[in-house]
Amino acid sequence: MAYKLFPHLPVADLERSRSFYQALGWRTAPGTVEGHSLVLDLGEAFGVTLVERRGGRPAAARDQRLADPCGAVTGCCTLVVDIPEDVDVLADRAVAAGAAAEDRADDHHTSRRTFADPDGHRWTIVWLDPLLTTQE
């Protein structure tokens, strides 16, 4: 069974978020801008749907309120990159576009940086040594 993943992230200002994520090199999927939401295309099986808080209730039941990711951890998106240098390239772009850098962790088999987007959504960019992931 094949899967595609498009998490929904509530944002305060759709245009601000679009600009932020486009500064990372992510593009809006063709034909996906609908009123208060848009889809960022990150590849064949992955994307991110940005939904304005005031325009809808993304992934929330009627009796739930949306958490503020600046004040509470709501989860963390992890993006695995193919080469270790891409960890810094993507994280540096995010910081230059207004992200808050949170931490960096490296060891012999991984490189990892975390940042929060302008709405407080946390992203961890990770490179994993392919030799480590192919061994059983």
C-alpha positions as CSV (number, residue, x, y, z in Angstrom):
1,M,0.0,0.0,0.0
2,A,1.4,3.4,-1.0
3,Y,0.8,6.5,1.2
4,K,0.9,10.2,0.7
5,L,1.2,12.5,3.7
6,F,-0.1,16.1,3.8
7,P,-0.2,17.3,7.4
8,H,-2.4,20.4,8.0
9,L,-0.8,23.3,9.9
10,P,-2.9,26.1,11.2
11,V,-1.4,29.5,10.4
12,A,-2.3,33.1,11.4
13,D,-1.4,34.7,8.1
14,L,-1.5,32.5,4.9
15,E,0.5,35.0,2.8
16,R,3.2,35.3,5.5
17,S,3.5,31.5,5.8
18,R,3.5,31.1,2.0
19,S,6.4,33.6,1.8
20,F,8.3,31.9,4.6
21,Y,8.0,28.4,3.1
22,Q,8.8,29.6,-0.4
23,A,12.0,31.1,1.0
24,L,12.9,27.5,1.9
25,G,12.5,26.5,-1.7
26,W,9.1,24.9,-1.3
27,R,6.5,25.6,-3.9
28,T,2.7,25.9,-3.9
29,A,1.2,22.8,-5.6
30,P,-0.6,23.9,-8.8
31,G,-4.4,24.3,-8.4
32,T,-4.4,23.9,-4.6
33,V,-5.0,27.5,-3.3
34,E,-8.5,27.6,-2.1
35,G,-9.6,30.6,-0.1
36,H,-8.0,30.1,3.3
37,S,-5.6,27.2,2.5
38,L,-2.9,26.1,0.2
39,V,-0.8,23.0,-0.3
40,L,3.0,23.1,-0.4
41,D,4.4,20.4,-2.7
42,L,7.5,18.7,-1.2
43,G,7.7,15.7,-3.5
44,E,5.8,12.8,-4.9
45,A,4.4,11.6,-1.6
46,F,4.6,14.5,0.8
47,G,3.3,18.0,1.1
48,V,2.1,20.4,3.8
49,T,-1.4,22.0,3.8
50,L,-1.4,25.5,5.4
51,V,-4.8,26.5,6.7
52,E,-5.6,30.0,8.1
53,R,-6.9,29.8,11.7
54,R,-9.6,32.3,11.0
55,G,-10.8,30.6,7.9
56,G,-11.4,27.1,9.1
57,R,-10.7,24.4,11.7
58,P,-8.1,22.2,10.3
59,A,-8.1,18.7,11.8
60,A,-10.0,19.8,14.9
61,A,-13.1,18.2,16.2
62,R,-16.1,20.5,17.0
63,D,-15.4,20.4,20.7
64,Q,-11.6,21.0,20.4
65,R,-9.8,24.3,20.2
66,L,-6.6,24.7,18.1
67,A,-3.5,24.9,20.3
68,D,-1.1,27.7,19.9
69,P,2.2,26.1,18.9
70,C,4.1,29.1,20.3
71,G,2.9,28.2,23.8
72,A,2.5,24.4,23.6
73,V,4.3,21.6,21.8
74,T,1.8,20.4,19.2
75,G,4.1,18.0,17.5
76,C,7.2,18.3,15.3
77,C,7.6,17.7,11.6
78,T,10.8,15.8,10.7
79,L,12.2,16.1,7.2
80,V,15.0,13.7,6.2
81,V,17.4,15.0,3.6
82,D,19.8,13.1,1.4
83,I,23.1,14.8,2.1
84,P,24.4,16.3,5.4
85,E,25.0,19.8,3.9
86,D,21.3,20.1,3.2
87,V,20.6,20.2,6.9
88,D,22.4,23.5,7.2
89,V,21.2,24.8,3.9
90,L,17.5,24.4,4.8
91,A,17.8,25.5,8.4
92,D,19.8,28.6,7.4
93,R,17.2,29.5,4.8
94,A,14.5,29.1,7.5
95,V,16.4,31.4,10.0
96,A,17.0,34.0,7.3
97,A,13.3,33.9,6.5
98,G,12.4,34.5,10.2
99,A,12.4,31.1,11.9
100,A,13.6,30.7,15.5
101,A,16.5,28.3,15.6
102,E,16.0,25.9,18.5
103,D,18.9,23.4,18.6
104,R,21.5,21.5,16.7
105,A,22.7,17.9,17.3
106,D,25.4,16.0,15.4
107,D,27.1,12.7,16.0
108,H,28.9,10.2,13.8
109,H,25.7,9.0,12.1
110,T,23.3,11.9,12.0
111,S,23.1,15.7,11.6
112,R,20.1,17.5,12.9
113,R,18.8,21.1,13.3
114,T,15.5,22.3,14.6
115,F,13.6,25.5,14.0
116,A,10.2,27.0,14.6
117,D,8.3,28.7,11.7
118,P,6.6,32.1,12.3
119,D,3.6,30.3,13.7
120,G,5.6,28.2,16.1
121,H,5.4,24.9,14.2
122,R,8.6,23.0,14.9
123,W,10.6,21.4,12.1
124,T,13.6,19.1,12.5
125,I,15.8,18.7,9.5
126,V,17.8,15.4,9.7
127,W,20.4,13.6,7.7
128,L,20.9,9.9,8.5
129,D,24.1,8.0,7.5
130,P,22.8,5.7,4.8
131,L,25.2,3.0,5.9
132,L,23.6,3.0,9.3
133,T,20.1,2.8,7.9
134,T,20.9,-0.1,5.5
135,Q,22.5,-2.4,8.1
136,E,20.4,-5.0,9.8
